[in-house]
Amino acid sequence: MIKEHDCVVLTEDLTSEKFKAGDIGTVVHIHGDRKGYEVEFMTLAGETVTVATLLASQIRAISRRDIAHVRELQIA
């Protein structure tokens, strides 16, 4: 079960936000019966890029077999 302050993984690209499936964010709020989440995405330097409202189907919990990967965010 995903809880507030958990790190989560995007399961699909968010083209409007320039995020890709596999990017990691932090849950900052859970809506109602866990159908929606507010997820904060930040740089590794700790700068918030955005907070996105996402459906439960758009994120998943981090698993023990996940490994982090770095890419530079492309700002338009």
PATI-399344 format. One line per field, with one value per atom (N, C-alpha, C): residue number from 1; residue in three letters; x, z, y; atom name. Coordinates in nm, 2 decimals, m for minus. Each point is the difference from the previous one (the first is absolute). Layout:
<sites>
i	(NUM | ...) $
aa	(ala | ...) $
X	(X | ...) $
Z	(Z | ...) $
Y	(Y | ...) $
at	(CA | ...) $
</sites>
This chain:
<sites>
i	(1 | 1 | 1 | 2 | 2 | 2 | 3 | 3 | 3 | 4 | 4 | 4 | 5 | 5 | 5 | 6 | 6 | 6 | 7 | 7 | 7 | 8 | 8 | 8 | 9 | 9 | 9 | 10 | 10 | 10 | 11 | 11 | 11 | 12 | 12 | 12 | 13 | 13 | 13 | 14 | 14 | 14 | 15 | 15 | 15 | 16 | 16 | 16 | 17 | 17 | 17 | 18 | 18 | 18 | 19 | 19 | 19 | 20 | 20 | 20 | 21 | 21 | 21 | 22 | 22 | 22 | 23 | 23 | 23 | 24 | 24 | 24 | 25 | 25 | 25 | 26 | 26 | 26 | 27 | 27 | 27 | 28 | 28 | 28 | 29 | 29 | 29 | 30 | 30 | 30 | 31 | 31 | 31 | 32 | 32 | 32 | 33 | 33 | 33 | 34 | 34 | 34 | 35 | 35 | 35 | 36 | 36 | 36 | 37 | 37 | 37 | 38 | 38 | 38 | 39 | 39 | 39 | 40 | 40 | 40 | 41 | 41 | 41 | 42 | 42 | 42 | 43 | 43 | 43 | 44 | 44 | 44 | 45 | 45 | 45 | 46 | 46 | 46 | 47 | 47 | 47 | 48 | 48 | 48 | 49 | 49 | 49 | 50 | 50 | 50 | 51 | 51 | 51 | 52 | 52 | 52 | 53 | 53 | 53 | 54 | 54 | 54 | 55 | 55 | 55 | 56 | 56 | 56 | 57 | 57 | 57 | 58 | 58 | 58 | 59 | 59 | 59 | 60 | 60 | 60 | 61 | 61 | 61 | 62 | 62 | 62 | 63 | 63 | 63 | 64 | 64 | 64 | 65 | 65 | 65 | 66 | 66 | 66 | 67 | 67 | 67 | 68 | 68 | 68 | 69 | 69 | 69 | 70 | 70 | 70 | 71 | 71 | 71 | 72 | 72 | 72 | 73 | 73 | 73 | 74 | 74 | 74 | 75 | 75 | 75 | 76 | 76 | 76) $
aa	(met | met | met | ile | ile | ile | lys | lys | lys | glu | glu | glu | his | his | his | asp | asp | asp | cys | cys | cys | val | val | val | val | val | val | leu | leu | leu | thr | thr | thr | glu | glu | glu | asp | asp | asp | leu | leu | leu | thr | thr | thr | ser | ser | ser | glu | glu | glu | lys | lys | lys | phe | phe | phe | lys | lys | lys | ala | ala | ala | gly | gly | gly | asp | asp | asp | ile | ile | ile | gly | gly | gly | thr | thr | thr | val | val | val | val | val | val | his | his | his | ile | ile | ile | his | his | his | gly | gly | gly | asp | asp | asp | arg | arg | arg | lys | lys | lys | gly | gly | gly | tyr | tyr | tyr | glu | glu | glu | val | val | val | glu | glu | glu | phe | phe | phe | met | met | met | thr | thr | thr | leu | leu | leu | ala | ala | ala | gly | gly | gly | glu | glu | glu | thr | thr | thr | val | val | val | thr | thr | thr | val | val | val | ala | ala | ala | thr | thr | thr | leu | leu | leu | leu | leu | leu | ala | ala | ala | ser | ser | ser | gln | gln | gln | ile | ile | ile | arg | arg | arg | ala | ala | ala | ile | ile | ile | ser | ser | ser | arg | arg | arg | arg | arg | arg | asp | asp | asp | ile | ile | ile | ala | ala | ala | his | his | his | val | val | val | arg | arg | arg | glu | glu | glu | leu | leu | leu | gln | gln | gln | ile | ile | ile | ala | ala | ala) $
X	(0.08 | m0.08 | 0.09 | m0.03 | 0.07 | m0.05 | 0.10 | m0.03 | 0.06 | m0.05 | 0.07 | 0.14 | 0.09 | 0.14 | 0.07 | m0.07 | 0.06 | 0.05 | 0.12 | 0.04 | m0.07 | m0.04 | m0.08 | 0.07 | m0.04 | 0.05 | m0.11 | 0.02 | m0.10 | m0.01 | m0.12 | m0.02 | m0.03 | m0.01 | m0.02 | 0.06 | 0.03 | 0.06 | m0.11 | 0.05 | m0.09 | 0.06 | m0.04 | 0.06 | m0.02 | m0.12 | m0.02 | 0.10 | 0.05 | 0.09 | 0.15 | 0.02 | 0.14 | 0.05 | m0.08 | 0.04 | m0.02 | 0.08 | 0.00 | m0.03 | m0.06 | m0.02 | 0.13 | 0.00 | 0.12 | 0.05 | m0.04 | 0.04 | m0.06 | 0.07 | m0.03 | m0.05 | m0.11 | m0.06 | m0.03 | m0.05 | m0.04 | m0.14 | m0.08 | m0.14 | m0.01 | m0.07 | m0.02 | m0.14 | m0.09 | m0.15 | m0.07 | m0.09 | m0.08 | m0.14 | m0.07 | m0.14 | m0.09 | m0.10 | m0.11 | 0.04 | m0.05 | 0.02 | 0.12 | 0.10 | 0.13 | m0.02 | m0.10 | m0.01 | 0.09 | 0.04 | 0.08 | 0.11 | 0.11 | 0.12 | 0.06 | 0.05 | 0.08 | 0.14 | 0.08 | 0.14 | 0.09 | 0.10 | 0.10 | 0.12 | 0.04 | 0.12 | 0.11 | 0.12 | 0.10 | 0.13 | 0.10 | 0.13 | 0.08 | 0.11 | 0.08 | 0.07 | 0.00 | 0.05 | m0.11 | m0.12 | m0.10 | m0.10 | 0.01 | m0.09 | m0.13 | m0.11 | m0.13 | m0.02 | m0.03 | m0.03 | m0.15 | m0.08 | m0.15 | m0.06 | m0.13 | m0.08 | m0.12 | m0.01 | m0.10 | m0.11 | m0.12 | m0.12 | 0.00 | 0.01 | 0.00 | m0.10 | m0.04 | m0.09 | 0.09 | m0.07 | 0.07 | 0.07 | m0.06 | 0.05 | 0.13 | 0.03 | 0.11 | 0.13 | m0.01 | 0.11 | 0.00 | 0.12 | 0.01 | 0.10 | 0.00 | 0.09 | 0.14 | 0.10 | 0.14 | 0.02 | 0.06 | 0.03 | 0.14 | 0.03 | 0.14 | 0.09 | m0.05 | 0.09 | 0.02 | m0.06 | 0.02 | 0.13 | 0.06 | 0.12 | m0.02 | 0.06 | m0.02 | 0.09 | m0.05 | 0.07 | m0.01 | 0.10 | 0.00 | m0.01 | m0.08 | m0.01 | m0.03 | 0.04 | m0.01 | m0.14 | m0.08 | m0.13 | 0.01 | m0.08 | 0.00 | m0.10 | 0.04 | m0.10 | m0.02 | m0.13 | m0.03 | 0.04) $
Z	(0.00 | 0.00 | 0.00 | m0.09 | 0.00 | 0.10 | 0.07 | 0.11 | m0.03 | 0.08 | m0.02 | 0.03 | m0.07 | 0.01 | m0.06 | m0.06 | m0.07 | m0.13 | m0.04 | m0.14 | m0.09 | m0.12 | m0.09 | m0.14 | m0.09 | m0.14 | m0.10 | m0.09 | m0.11 | m0.08 | m0.04 | m0.09 | m0.14 | m0.03 | m0.14 | m0.01 | m0.12 | m0.02 | 0.03 | 0.05 | 0.02 | m0.09 | m0.13 | m0.10 | 0.03 | 0.06 | 0.03 | 0.11 | 0.08 | 0.11 | m0.03 | m0.12 | m0.04 | 0.09 | 0.06 | 0.08 | m0.08 | 0.03 | m0.07 | 0.10 | m0.06 | 0.08 | 0.06 | 0.13 | 0.07 | 0.09 | m0.02 | 0.08 | 0.14 | 0.10 | 0.14 | 0.06 | 0.08 | 0.07 | 0.14 | 0.08 | 0.14 | 0.02 | 0.06 | 0.02 | 0.12 | m0.03 | 0.10 | 0.04 | m0.07 | 0.05 | m0.07 | 0.07 | m0.06 | 0.00 | m0.11 | m0.02 | 0.04 | 0.08 | 0.03 | 0.02 | m0.08 | 0.02 | m0.08 | m0.01 | m0.07 | m0.16 | m0.05 | m0.15 | m0.06 | 0.08 | m0.05 | 0.10 | m0.06 | 0.08 | m0.04 | 0.09 | m0.04 | 0.02 | m0.11 | 0.01 | m0.04 | 0.09 | m0.03 | m0.07 | m0.11 | m0.07 | 0.02 | 0.03 | 0.03 | m0.06 | m0.02 | m0.05 | 0.12 | m0.04 | 0.11 | 0.09 | m0.05 | 0.09 | 0.09 | 0.00 | 0.09 | m0.04 | m0.13 | m0.05 | m0.05 | 0.05 | m0.05 | m0.14 | m0.09 | m0.14 | m0.02 | 0.06 | m0.01 | 0.11 | 0.02 | 0.08 | m0.09 | m0.03 | m0.10 | 0.07 | m0.05 | 0.05 | m0.10 | 0.06 | m0.08 | 0.05 | m0.09 | 0.03 | 0.06 | 0.07 | 0.06 | m0.11 | m0.12 | m0.11 | m0.06 | 0.03 | m0.06 | 0.09 | 0.12 | 0.08 | 0.06 | 0.05 | 0.08 | 0.11 | 0.10 | 0.11 | m0.05 | 0.06 | m0.03 | 0.05 | m0.08 | 0.03 | 0.05 | 0.06 | 0.05 | m0.12 | m0.12 | m0.11 | m0.09 | 0.03 | m0.08 | 0.02 | m0.10 | 0.01 | m0.06 | 0.06 | m0.05 | m0.12 | m0.09 | m0.12 | m0.01 | m0.04 | m0.01 | m0.15 | m0.02 | m0.13 | 0.03 | m0.10 | 0.02 | m0.05 | 0.08 | m0.03 | m0.11 | m0.11 | m0.11 | 0.02 | 0.03 | 0.02 | m0.14 | m0.03 | m0.13 | 0.00) $
Y	(m0.12 | 0.12 | 0.12 | 0.10 | 0.12 | 0.10 | 0.06 | 0.09 | 0.14 | 0.10 | 0.13 | m0.01 | 0.08 | 0.00 | m0.12 | m0.09 | m0.11 | 0.04 | m0.05 | 0.02 | m0.09 | 0.05 | m0.08 | 0.01 | m0.09 | 0.00 | 0.03 | 0.09 | 0.02 | m0.13 | m0.03 | m0.12 | 0.04 | 0.13 | 0.05 | 0.14 | 0.04 | 0.13 | 0.11 | 0.11 | 0.12 | 0.11 | m0.01 | 0.09 | 0.14 | 0.04 | 0.14 | 0.05 | m0.09 | 0.04 | m0.03 | m0.07 | m0.04 | m0.11 | m0.08 | m0.11 | m0.13 | m0.10 | m0.13 | m0.11 | m0.11 | m0.12 | m0.04 | m0.03 | m0.04 | 0.12 | 0.12 | 0.11 | m0.02 | 0.05 | m0.02 | 0.13 | m0.01 | 0.11 | m0.04 | 0.10 | m0.02 | 0.04 | m0.09 | 0.02 | 0.11 | 0.11 | 0.10 | 0.01 | m0.06 | m0.01 | m0.11 | m0.06 | m0.11 | 0.04 | m0.01 | 0.04 | m0.11 | 0.02 | m0.09 | m0.14 | m0.09 | m0.14 | m0.05 | 0.08 | m0.04 | m0.01 | 0.07 | 0.00 | 0.11 | 0.10 | 0.10 | 0.04 | 0.05 | 0.04 | 0.13 | 0.08 | 0.12 | m0.05 | 0.01 | m0.05 | 0.11 | 0.03 | 0.10 | m0.06 | 0.06 | m0.04 | 0.11 | m0.04 | 0.09 | m0.05 | 0.09 | m0.03 | m0.07 | m0.06 | m0.07 | 0.11 | 0.12 | 0.11 | 0.05 | m0.05 | 0.03 | 0.11 | 0.05 | 0.10 | m0.06 | 0.05 | m0.05 | 0.05 | m0.10 | 0.03 | 0.02 | m0.09 | 0.02 | m0.10 | 0.03 | m0.09 | m0.04 | m0.12 | m0.05 | m0.08 | 0.02 | m0.08 | m0.13 | m0.11 | m0.13 | m0.10 | m0.08 | m0.11 | m0.12 | m0.09 | m0.11 | m0.09 | 0.00 | m0.08 | 0.06 | 0.12 | 0.07 | m0.01 | m0.06 | m0.02 | m0.14 | m0.04 | m0.12 | 0.02 | m0.09 | 0.01 | m0.05 | 0.05 | m0.04 | m0.14 | m0.08 | m0.14 | m0.02 | m0.11 | m0.03 | m0.02 | m0.03 | m0.02 | 0.12 | 0.11 | 0.13 | 0.06 | 0.06 | 0.07 | 0.14 | 0.10 | 0.14 | 0.02 | 0.09 | 0.04 | 0.15 | 0.06 | 0.15 | 0.04 | 0.10 | 0.07 | 0.15 | 0.08 | 0.14 | 0.04 | 0.07 | 0.05 | 0.10 | m0.02 | 0.09 | 0.11 | 0.12 | 0.11 | 0.07 | 0.02 | 0.07 | 0.14) $
at	(N | CA | C | N | CA | C | N | CA | C | N | CA | C | N | CA | C | N | CA | C | N | CA | C | N | CA | C | N | CA | C | N | CA | C | N | CA | C | N | CA | C | N | CA | C | N | CA | C | N | CA | C | N | CA | C | N | CA | C | N | CA | C | N | CA | C | N | CA | C | N | CA | C | N | CA | C | N | CA | C | N | CA | C | N | CA | C | N | CA | C | N | CA | C | N | CA | C | N | CA | C | N | CA | C | N | CA | C | N | CA | C | N | CA | C | N | CA | C | N | CA | C | N | CA | C | N | CA | C | N | CA | C | N | CA | C | N | CA | C | N | CA | C | N | CA | C | N | CA | C | N | CA | C | N | CA | C | N | CA | C | N | CA | C | N | CA | C | N | CA | C | N | CA | C | N | CA | C | N | CA | C | N | CA | C | N | CA | C | N | CA | C | N | CA | C | N | CA | C | N | CA | C | N | CA | C | N | CA | C | N | CA | C | N | CA | C | N | CA | C | N | CA | C | N | CA | C | N | CA | C | N | CA | C | N | CA | C | N | CA | C | N | CA | C | N | CA | C | N | CA | C | N | CA | C | N | CA | C | N | CA | C | N | CA | C) $
</sites>
